[in-house]
Amino acid sequence: MLQVIRADGEFDPKVEPDLSHEDLLKMQRYMLTVRRFNEKGMSLQRQGRIGFFMESTGQEACQIGMSYTLTPIDWAFPSYRDPGTCLVRGVPLSALFDQMMGNSADESKGRQMPVHWGFSKWKIVSLSSPIAAKLPHAVGVAYAAKFRGEKSVALASLGEGATSQGEFHSAMNFAGVYKTPVVFFCENNQYAISLPTRRQTASESIAIKAEAYGFEGVQIDGNDILAVYKATKSAVDKARSGGGPTLIEAITYRMGGHSTSDDATVYRSPEEVELWKKRDPIARFTAYLIKKGVTSEQENKKLIEQIDAEMSAVIKEREQIPPPAASTLFTDVYAEMPWHLREEAEEFMREEGENGPKGEEYEKEPGSF
Amino acid sequence: MTISNIVQTVNETLRTEMRRNGNVVLLGEDIGKDGGVFRATAGLLNEFGQERVIDTPIAEEGIIGMAIGMSMNGLEPVVEIQFLDFIYPGFNQIVSELAKLRYRSGGHFPAHVVIRAPSGGGIKGGLYHSQSTEAYFTHTPGLFVATPSTPRDTMGLMRTAMRGSDPVMFLEPKRIYRTVKEELPADEEFTIPFGKAKVLKEGTGVTLVSWGAIVHTCKAAVELASKENISVELIDMRTLMPFDLDTVLASVRKTGRVVIAHEATKISGFGGELSAQIAERAIDSLQAPIVRLGGIDAPFPYALEKTYLPSPERILRAIRKAAGY
């Protein structure tokens, strides 16, 4: 298993990837931003200010490290546990909160539940809830790029639970057959909701599955951002130069529950969680940065405070944005509205108006689970 | 002028569209050297090469899923599903992904994939080479559904499907792939818009609405009815999503009696939707209850397939029922 930084921050200079101090600091900022984003997301949901949230605490190194290898021409298919991918690609924090609040500034017009993002400008493909469904899309996007002789790569992220789905098998199989420039990045966070990895598959690893499809699978320490970066960079470079797909298995841990509707204490022990706390990806990278003299404890603390202040300001600002207009219920179903939908829309707007239904009974309807 | 059957028309339409647009690619099982099990893609591999005529592993979810990705990145894929009955491994890709991408992304990631699938029974195909399950797709917002019954309509509707930007389920009437022939328009700009039904025969006594291969069975029933002095107006819907309600309502308002005949099982079939629409909008014009005729509400059989499918005589009895009420 590839590892560059040990849990105590010690590192092997021989395997360190080639990254400038500026890059390292950027990575740290993204990691800290994602950690704070998760805290804010949980608290916004608990306060009823957003309807739902899915935490990715503990998986920051995966999100940031894999996405840091991409260039603007590349395509990203992140999962709902990859807000870091959005940030690294350039999506402003405000857009992430617009999505979670489902307001009228959201590119997907408030149609998707929180953390189901899509940001077209940054080639981040809109994701759906059924897991693994996007994997064949990444293969298709990569096929089209190869077809036109472009040098772009598709990076698709998945959890280990997704490897049980038929679409995982199809995507891996098609990618192998057509040798498409695609990288599958599996964040093996040990649980698919409640099911541990050993009950998800009898394979000795996720990475080994790639062998059956005729390409390379590699296992890495997913809590070591430099190992993540290094392995993904090498897979992306290989794909870009015509070498075909790679499956990366990053061993990590989902520190929180599956979602705000989940209680992880039902299916895992506090001892196990404590053990993984000691392997925290941010603590490890911080220790590394301090050891290398890239930052100091004080500077890091200042950075956290700065991120916190910025995020609070963004949330305050984005909460002022009104919800989408009721007319968006009817648009984008088709390129042009067919007659039956236009008729429904006209009748609805006549009766309900642009701001949608109102009334005491309507307000009483439960809105989240 | 050459006379073409339906499967030759599919082939010709794909060929001319692929010549016209270099981004059109085909994907499916055995569509390359083999030319597809019905030969709909015969010769296309030779002309366009394996980058554009893509033989795939046997995995409908992979085929449709990959096509969706291709479409996101500038290609215009046309998928062949060997039989409509085999489409279900890809159902999640159609319902959760293809149909919803435009909407869920706020219009930013539309997917334009045309899915061709031979539909309907009568070829000695048993349970899994015979079904007409168009209603699964008309029940999913975001999909268009075309059900041509002639070569000319196949050409016109397929061009509209391929030149448009929405996902289309293109359900081909496989029983009559080779038996219905006609001359095709030479004009490459000839298209037929979706949502325009065709009145195949005008009549005054009963409106008979149908689509797909069974339209030709309906024609025979109309002949039988005319011998009994029942004048039937026969309408071929041609597309079910969108559907041309105006043509149906205009006819019902004239005749006051309506029979809807389809191959699909009756319960929750698209005939149910049409019946409801007619009842909601033209109940004052109706002089008889709406009569629906479909396949039996049971799986599709092998030995008794001719008995299972609505015959001209069964359709005639339905016409008599509506006319004599």
Contacts between the chains, C-beta under 8 A, distances in Angstrom:
chain1	res1	chain2	res2	distance
A	75	B	73	7.4
A	106	B	106	7.3
A	107	B	105	7.5
A	107	B	106	5.1
A	107	B	108	6.1
A	108	B	104	6.2
A	108	B	105	5.5
A	108	B	106	4.1
A	108	B	108	7.4
A	109	B	106	4.3
A	111	B	103	6.4
A	111	B	104	5.5
A	111	B	106	6.8
A	112	B	104	5.6
A	116	B	104	7.7
A	118	B	104	7.3
A	118	B	105	4.6
A	118	B	106	7.7
A	118	B	108	6.4
A	118	B	109	6.2
A	120	B	105	7.0
A	120	B	108	3.7
A	120	B	109	6.4
A	125	B	72	6.7
A	125	B	105	8.0
A	125	B	109	6.0
A	126	B	101	6.7
A	126	B	104	5.5
A	126	B	105	3.7
A	126	B	108	7.0
A	126	B	109	5.1
A	128	B	96	5.6
A	128	B	97	6.3
A	128	B	100	7.1
A	128	B	104	6.9
A	130	B	92	6.0
A	130	B	96	5.2
A	133	B	65	7.2
A	133	B	92	6.1
A	133	B	93	6.7
A	133	B	96	5.9
A	133	B	97	5.6
A	134	B	97	7.8
A	135	B	65	7.3
A	136	B	61	6.7
A	136	B	62	5.4
A	136	B	64	7.7
A	136	B	65	2.5
A	136	B	66	4.9
A	136	B	68	7.2
A	136	B	69	6.4
A	136	B	93	7.1
A	137	B	65	5.9
A	137	B	66	7.6
A	137	B	68	5.2
A	137	B	69	3.7
A	137	B	72	6.6
A	137	B	97	7.3
A	138	B	69	6.2
A	139	B	62	7.9
A	139	B	65	7.5
A	139	B	66	5.2
A	139	B	69	6.0
A	140	B	65	6.8
A	140	B	66	4.0
A	140	B	67	6.2
A	140	B	68	6.0
A	140	B	69	2.2
A	140	B	70	4.1
A	140	B	71	7.4
A	140	B	72	7.1
A	140	B	73	7.1
A	140	B	75	8.0
A	140	B	77	7.9
A	141	B	69	4.3
A	141	B	70	7.2
A	141	B	72	5.6
A	141	B	73	4.4
A	142	B	69	7.5
A	143	B	66	6.5
A	143	B	69	7.1
A	143	B	70	5.8
A	143	B	75	7.9
A	144	B	69	7.2
A	144	B	70	4.8
A	144	B	72	7.8
A	144	B	73	3.6
A	144	B	74	5.7
A	144	B	75	4.7
A	145	B	73	6.3
A	147	B	25	7.5
A	147	B	51	6.0
A	147	B	70	8.0
A	147	B	75	6.6
A	148	B	74	7.3
A	154	B	69	7.7
A	166	B	59	7.7
A	166	B	61	5.7
A	166	B	89	6.8
A	167	B	61	5.4
A	167	B	62	7.5
A	167	B	65	6.2
A	167	B	92	7.4
A	167	B	93	7.6
A	169	B	59	7.7
A	170	B	57	7.7
A	170	B	59	4.4
A	170	B	61	5.1
A	170	B	62	3.1
A	170	B	65	6.5
A	171	B	62	6.8
A	171	B	65	6.9
A	171	B	66	8.0
A	173	B	57	5.6
A	173	B	59	6.7
A	173	B	62	6.5
A	174	B	56	7.3
A	174	B	57	6.6
A	174	B	59	7.5
A	174	B	62	4.9
A	174	B	66	5.5
A	177	B	57	6.2
A	178	B	54	7.9
A	331	B	107	7.3
A	332	B	102	5.1
A	332	B	103	4.7
A	332	B	105	7.9
A	332	B	106	6.3
A	332	B	107	4.3
A	333	B	102	7.1
A	333	B	103	5.4
A	333	B	141	5.2
A	333	B	142	5.5
A	334	B	102	7.3
A	334	B	142	6.9
A	334	B	144	7.5
A	334	B	166	5.0
A	335	B	102	7.4
A	335	B	110	6.9
A	335	B	164	7.2
A	335	B	165	4.6
A	335	B	166	5.5
A	338	B	195	6.7
A	338	B	241	7.3
A	338	B	242	3.9
A	339	B	195	6.9
A	339	B	242	6.2
A	339	B	245	7.8
A	340	B	242	6.7
A	340	B	243	7.7
A	340	B	245	7.8
A	341	B	141	7.9
